Amino acid sequence: MHLHSRFGTLPCSSVVQTGFVADVQIHKHPGVNRSAGDLVLQMAQSAGLPTRVVLAGSAVNFSDQALDLNSGRLSNDRKSGTAGGCVLCRPQFHGTDTARGVITIASQVEGSVVATLDEKCKTQKELLDQHTREMVKWHFSDDTGCQFWLEKKQTFNFDPLKDVNCFEDLKKFPLFEDDWLRGGPMRRWVPQPYQNKPIYVFETGGTTGIPKSRVVVEDHWIDYELFSETLPDESFPHGSNWLMLGPSGPRRLRLAIEHLAQHRGGISFCVDLDPRWVVKLLKKGKVEEAKEYSAHCIDQALAILSANNDIKCMFTTPKLLEALALRLMDQGSSIEEAGIKGIFCGGTEFTQQWYRFAREELLGPNVYITPTYGNTLMGLACGRPFDPADNYKITYYAPQPRAVIEVVDFDDHTKVVGYGQTGRVKLFTMTKEMFVPGFLERDEGEREVPHDKYPWDGVSGVRPYHVFAKTTTVGVY
């Protein structure tokens, strides 16, 4: 049989239960992987948990090896171990002595039964609570926390290290204010163990004044490696090159797409695009100039596609995809004829109606497109797998437990609305690099039930928050 998980389909003998734990780092000692085996076995005992893993200390190609959960040793036998085993998928190398990969753990006890959705949801809740405790301890301990949170802790009427024991306890924190992200010093956000690592700064919004920014060490790599495992290989072939038709400059998206392409064995080609200039033009009523700038970006994309770069995959926004497709049609060509097989696309203009239009009119049946919802604080929320019965409805699921989305009451952000009801999107981010214990996004949508592939709440119909909608200018997104 095969294990179907958010990381794809992998061979295994049988499955008890699957879940998801991210951002686990394990150091491999030469010759024996005992530390990895011990930790992974401990996690697997709670019922076969997939986990992202970093294996450091030896330049070994693990793609055809499995970790025996009994002995803690690597083996060429993918079915090694009687209590369980794990298969490592597509590791990537960063230097001569580091391998990074994604593993999926599955129990190999014969006769076991695949977990129901309710059981998966229960497992995910337990994992989320555990992850919350670990992240709170990391960000509020004196030896690991960043300057910002260690100072902010002194203003709370509770002790995060003692009083936060589950995800629900995050409601004890005040709402995260995005204005905290304006200006420096940026190192006040860097956890102490990362102070000597190379630091990225990515802007996360703001067309005027001092921009909002966040620091990153490896989160953009981790987020997109996890996202990579949700992409179908037939539409996003490994080794294929990518076109990044989206914002450049001080945004994490360009570097993230570049890493995604490299992680999948390809090269990323990008255009030069400043979305803030488009917004400024539109706010001044200079619609024709904004159209000219869009055409300038499409010119760059066409030049890249015509240069024999063997590009098969692409990221772009709905407006830019439509402009590219229509320009190709005017030239007697199409997205498919340009060589594109798979597109992942994000932006507020990605509506249910536009999704149908794109699949039926712009792309045709042979070009795959998947919607995504994300930002610099959250990472990437994946779209529910396409089902014709959904009538092109778009439902997103956050990359839990690294990020969590709730749909909350407009008047009380501590109350989650019922399934199918409308509310404002509330974001929680919990990685070792960033801690956001509740931030009200500028979006609203409907709360959706968990999915077998993503056994936690989702959100559909994402659109600008109605209070801000009239004053929000949509540029290239």
Secondary structure, DSSP 4 states (H G I P E B T S, - for coil): -EEEETTEEEE-S--S----EEEEEEEPBTTB-HHHHHHHHHHHTTT---EEEEEESS----TT-EEETTT--EES-TT--SS-EEEEEEEEESSTTEEEEEEEEE---TT--PPPHHHHHHHHHHHHHHHHHHHHHHHHSTTTS-HHHHHHHTT-SS-HHHH--SGGGGGGSPPP-GGGGBSS-GGGGS-GGGTTS--EEEEEE-SSSSPEEEEESSHHHHHHHHHHTTS-TTTS-TT-EEEEES--SS-HHHHHHHHHHHHTT--EEE----HHHHHHHHHTT-HHHHHHHHHHHHHHHHHHHTSS--EEEEEE-HHHHHHHHHHHHHTT--TTTTT--EEEEESTT--HHHHHHIIIIII-TTSEEEEEEEETTTEEEEEPPP-GGGTT--EEE--TTTEEEEEE-SS-TTSBPPTT-EEEEEEEEE-SS-EEEEEEEEEEEEEE---SSS-S-EEEEEEE-HHHHTTPPP---
